[in-house]
């Protein structure tokens, strides 16, 4: 595996962990009535290679699972991530 592939793989993993934690923080804030992370931001970061972290946080924290547009963006984010991985490792 080349250095670029290793760095990209680690970056994707770290990014998805960050997204997972971000959704968890928003759920924590929602339960306590604190200032929330804007939905537009949560959707954007999930779409940009964060679909897996967002989807997993939806399952673990039961957060944003009733909103169809979140589920749609999570799936799109997963597709974008899988396509990136495919193009990185196809050679």
C-alpha positions as CSV (number, residue, x, y, z in Angstrom):
1,X,0.0,0.0,0.0
2,X,1.4,3.4,-1.0
3,X,1.8,6.2,1.5
4,X,-1.0,8.2,-0.2
5,X,-3.4,5.2,0.3
6,X,-2.4,4.8,3.9
7,X,-2.9,8.5,4.7
8,X,-6.2,8.6,2.9
9,X,-7.5,5.6,4.7
10,X,-6.4,7.0,8.1
11,X,-7.9,10.4,7.2
12,X,-11.3,8.8,6.3
13,X,-11.3,6.8,9.5
14,X,-10.4,9.8,11.7
15,X,-13.0,12.0,9.8
16,X,-15.8,9.4,10.4
17,X,-14.9,9.2,14.1
18,X,-15.1,13.0,14.3
19,X,-18.5,12.9,12.6
20,X,-19.7,10.2,15.0
21,X,-18.6,12.3,18.0
22,X,-20.1,15.5,16.5
23,X,-23.5,13.8,16.2
24,X,-23.1,12.5,19.7
25,X,-22.4,16.0,21.0
26,X,-25.5,17.3,19.2
27,X,-27.6,14.6,20.8
28,X,-26.2,15.5,24.2
29,X,-27.0,19.2,23.7
30,X,-30.5,18.3,22.4
31,X,-31.3,16.3,25.6
32,X,-30.2,19.2,27.8
33,X,-31.7,22.1,25.8
34,X,-28.3,23.6,25.0
35,X,-27.4,25.5,21.8
36,X,-27.4,22.9,18.9
37,X,-25.1,22.3,16.0
38,X,-27.0,23.5,12.8
39,X,-28.6,20.8,10.8
40,X,-27.0,22.2,7.6
41,X,-23.6,21.7,9.1
42,X,-24.4,18.1,10.2
43,X,-25.7,17.3,6.7
44,X,-22.7,18.8,5.0
45,X,-20.0,17.0,7.0
46,X,-21.9,13.7,6.6
47,X,-22.0,14.2,2.8
48,X,-18.3,15.0,2.6
49,X,-17.0,11.4,3.2
50,X,-18.7,11.2,6.7
51,X,-21.7,9.0,5.9
52,X,-20.5,6.0,7.8
53,X,-19.8,8.0,11.0
54,X,-23.1,9.8,10.8
55,X,-25.1,6.6,10.1
56,X,-23.4,4.8,13.0
57,X,-24.1,7.7,15.3
58,X,-27.7,7.6,14.2
59,X,-27.9,4.0,15.3
60,X,-25.9,4.4,18.6
61,X,-27.4,7.7,19.8
62,X,-30.8,7.4,18.1
63,X,-30.2,10.8,16.7
64,X,-31.7,12.3,13.5
65,X,-33.1,8.9,12.5
66,X,-36.7,10.2,11.9
67,X,-35.7,12.8,9.3
68,X,-35.7,11.3,5.8
69,X,-33.2,13.8,4.5
70,X,-30.6,12.9,7.1
71,X,-30.9,9.2,6.1
72,X,-30.6,10.2,2.4
73,X,-27.5,12.3,3.0
74,X,-25.9,9.5,5.1
75,X,-26.4,7.1,2.3
76,X,-25.0,9.6,-0.2
77,X,-22.0,10.2,2.1
78,X,-21.4,6.4,2.2
79,X,-21.6,6.2,-1.6
80,X,-19.1,9.0,-1.9
81,X,-16.8,7.4,0.5
82,X,-17.0,4.0,-1.2
83,X,-16.3,5.6,-4.6
84,X,-13.2,7.4,-3.2
85,X,-11.9,4.1,-1.7
86,X,-12.6,2.3,-5.0
87,X,-10.6,4.9,-7.0
88,X,-7.8,4.9,-4.5
89,X,-7.4,1.1,-4.5
90,X,-8.4,0.1,-8.0
91,X,-4.9,0.0,-9.3
